[in-house]
Amino acid sequence: MANTVLQCTAVKINEMKAFYKTNLQDKMPPGSVFTAKVPGCTITAYRSGKVLFQGGNGQDEAGKWGTAQDSAPSKSGKPKTNPKLPANIAEMSLIGSDEVGTGDFFGPITVVAAYVKKEQIPLLKELGVRDSKNLTDEKIIAIAKDLVSVIPYSLLICHNPKYNDLQEQGMSQGKIKALLHNRAILNLLQKISPEDPEAILIDQFAEESTYYKYLAGQKEIHREKVLFSTKGESIHLSVAAASILARYAFVKEMDKLSSAAGFTLPKGAGKQVDIAGAKIIRKHGTAELKKLTKWHFANSDKAQKLARG
């Protein structure tokens, strides 16, 4: 049985418990906060902060919660240092790669690879570039409009109809993300050629070996000078810039989907998303909801139940 483990804060675990409230199980192992069962996955959260996702859909279910990006910080409050990273990585000319939308029921997955030269780092700091999770959408839009004219980048968007097709073919969300990151990096390297970055940093969503396993069989796989680390946006501004540009693209796509739905669609995968999904079913039908969403999420069943109720 496939296992995925996240280390989460108590706040995040309580949020998960509320999200899975209709799937909670009475029987729980010692030391656990809750156990929930959804199609293809059993989720068990422990008081230690460990959350275990077991089953064939474990990795995808974990992806709803941001995987490694939402892990609890170390006791010092700082991200753990990856020993494989150069000591001076923050001052290097780097390509950073990040994705947005993996945990959102509505909206696509957007992946951006961005190239930041070391001499541009002071400018990006002045523009307010930092982790997009700590910025409002309004601030992200303002910064992104400046960034697009300052740094080269490559944006890829996996819209939900394509995402659902790949899922139905048996492709995991992890593999989809790996394919998108690899292609965005290849596109950007071609765009900036003959310039050669000192390194490439991917905001880590899977172990390095797993990432390359996902890419097996691809005609082009970029391996040279590729580094992986969680909390990449705190390590180099290229990852933070990629995060902002990916979020900017995601917000614009959400606006388009909201126009198609006829009302503002909520982000995330909470109860408000189930309510919005039910509204779409009543207004446009189940087939239309599927086009707008990542259909394998548990929200699909919940929205259909609400629509029938």
N, C-alpha and C positions, 0 to 999 in steps of 0.2 A: 504493500500500500504506500502510495506517494505521500510524503509529509512535507509541509512547509511550516516553518516556525518564525514568528515575529516576536520581538521584545517591545512591548507597548506600555504606555503610561496608564495609570488608573483611570484617568479621564477618557482615554481612547477605549479602554475595555468597557467602561460604562456605556459609551456611545454604541459599541458593538452589541452589547446586551440589549439595548433598546431597539436596535435595528433588527435583531434576530428574535424579538419577543414572541412572535408567532411560531417559531421553530425551536423554542427552548425544550430541553429534555429534563425529566424529573430525576433520572439517575445521573449522578455526577461523581467523578473520581475525587479522592481526598485532595484538599488544597485548591480546588477549582472554584472559580467565580460563577461560571455557567458552562453548559454544554448545549450546543444547538446542532440540528441536522437539517441540511438543505440538499437538494438533488446532487449526488456525487461528492458530497463533502460533509465531514463532521468537524465542528469547530469547538475547541475546548480552551477556555481562558483560565489561567491560574493566578493566584494572588501574587506570585513572584513577578508577574508582568509578562510571562511567556504565554503566547497564544498559538495553539497547535491546530493546523488545518490538515485533515487527513482525508485521503480519497483522490480519485482521478481528477476532480475539479479543484483540488486544494490550492494549487498555485494561482489559478484564476480567481478563486474566492478571496485569497489573500491579497490579490492585486486590487481589489476594491478599496482596500485600506492603505494603499500607497506602498505596500511591501516594505522594503528596507528604509525608504525615506521617512516613514513615520515611526521608526523604532525609537525607543526611549534613549535619551542621552546618557553618557557615562556619568558616574557619580560626581565628577568634576564639573558637569554641565557642558563639557566640550565634546565634539565628535571625536571618536577614537581615531588615532593616527594610523593610516595604512602604511606599514613598513616598506611596501613596494614603491611608494611614491618618492620622487626626488625631494630632498630637503628644501630646495628653492623653488618648488613647483608654482607657488603663488606669484612669482616674478617672471615666469616663463611665457614665451609666445605659444599659445595653446589653442587647440580646438576642443571645445566642450560640447557635450551632447546630452540632451535631457528630453523627457516626454511629459505630456499633460493629458488628462482625460481618461486614464486607465480605470479609475474608480468611479467614473460618472456613468450613470445609466443612459442619460441623454448625451448627445454630442460625440464627436469623433475622438480618436487618439491623434494628437499632433506631436510630431517629433522634430526637433531643431538641432542641427549642428552649427555652432557659431565659432568663428575664428577671432581671437583677441590677441593682438601683438602686445608685447610687454610695454612698449611706449604708449599704448592706448589705455592702460590700466588706470592711470590718474583721471583720465577723461570719463571713463565709465563710472568711477567712484563719484565723480562730480554730478553725473547724470542720475545718480541714485540707484545704480544697479546693485541688486542683492536678491536673495531668494524670493521668487514670486509668491510663495506661500505666505510671506509676511507683508505682502502689498495688496491693496485693494485693486479691483479691476480697473477703476478710474486711473489710478497711479500707474498700473501696468501699461495701459493704453498710451498714456503720456510719455513714459520712458521708451516704449517700443517704437513710437513714431520717430524718436530721435535715433534710436539704435539702428534702424533699417538703413539709414544714410551714413552710418559710421563704420559698421563692421560687415564683412561678408558672412553669409549664412545660407543654409539649405533647409527648407521646410518641407516636410512630408505630412500629408493628412490621410489617415485611414478612416474613411466614412463608414458609418455603421452597416449599410447594406453589404459592403465588401467585408467588413469585420465579421458579420454574421455568416457569410458564405465560408470564410476561412474556418470559423469555429465549427460549422457543420461538417466541414471536411476533416475535422479532428485536430486542427491546429490550436495550440494553447495560446493564451494571451502573451506568455513569456516569449514564445517563438515569434509571434507577430511583432512584438517590440524589438526583438533582436534584428529581425529583417529590416525594420524601418531605420534603426540606428545605423546599421551597416551601410545601407543605401544613402542615408543623409550624409554620412562621413565621406563616402566615395564621391558623391556629388560635389561636396564642398572642396575636397582635395583637388578635384578637376577644375573647379572655379578659381581657386587661388594659385594653381600651378603657373610658373615653376617654383613659387614660394613653398617652403617646406616647414611645417610647424615643428616645434621642439618635441611635442608630445600630443596625444589625444586622450582626453579624460571623459569616460562615460559614467554618468551618474548611475551607480550600480543597482540593478534590479535582479540580478542573478549572479551566481558564481561564475568566474571567468571560464572555467571548463564547460559549464552549462551553456553559457552564451555562445561559445564556438560550436557546441554540439547542435544548438538550434540552427546555426548557419550551415551545417554540413550539407553538401550538395549544391550550394550556390556557386555560380560561375565566378563571382568576384567576392572575396572576403578580405577585408583590410585588417591586418594583424600588426603591422609595423608601428612600434612606439605607442600602442594602445594600453591605457591604464584604466583601472576600475576602482571606484570608491563610492561608498554611500556618503551622503551629505556633500556631494561634489560642489554644490553652489557655495559652500563655505571654504572650499579649498582653492578654487580659481574662479575669477569673474566670468570666464568664458562659459562655464556651466550655468552660472546665475543669469547671464545674458540669454543663453539658449532657453532657459526656463521661462524667462519673461516673454521672449518671442513666441514660444510654443503656447503659452497662456493667452497671449494676444490673439493668436490664430484661433485658439479654442473659443474664446469669447465671441469673436466675429462669427464663427460657425454656429454657435449657440443662438446668436441673434437671428441668423437665417432660419434655423429650425423653429425658433419661437414664432417667426412670421408665418411659417408654413402651418404651425399648430393653431395659430390664432390667439395665443396668449404667451406670456413669459414663462419659459420652461425653467424649473429649478435645477441647480447643479447638485452633484453628489449622488447618493443612493439611499437617502433616508425616506421617512414616511411621506414627506411632501412630494417626493418623486412618484410614489405609488398613487397618490391622489391625482397628480397631473396625468399619469398614464391612464387611469380609469376615465378621466375626462376626455382624453383623446379617443379611447375606444368607443365611448358613447357618441362622440361627435363624428369620428371618421372611420371607426372600425379597427379591429385588431391588426390587420395587415399594415395599416398606416403607422400604428405604434411601433411595429417591428422595424420599419424603415428608419425610425428616429432613434432607436435604442440599441444597446448591447443586449441582445435577446436572451442570452444564457444567464443573465443576472436574475436573482430571486425576485426582483421587483416586477418582472413580467407576470409571474403567477399571482403576486399580490394585487397588481393593477387589474388583472382579469377578474379576480374574486371581488374586488371593490365594485367593478363595473357591473357585475351580475347582481350584487347585493342591493 
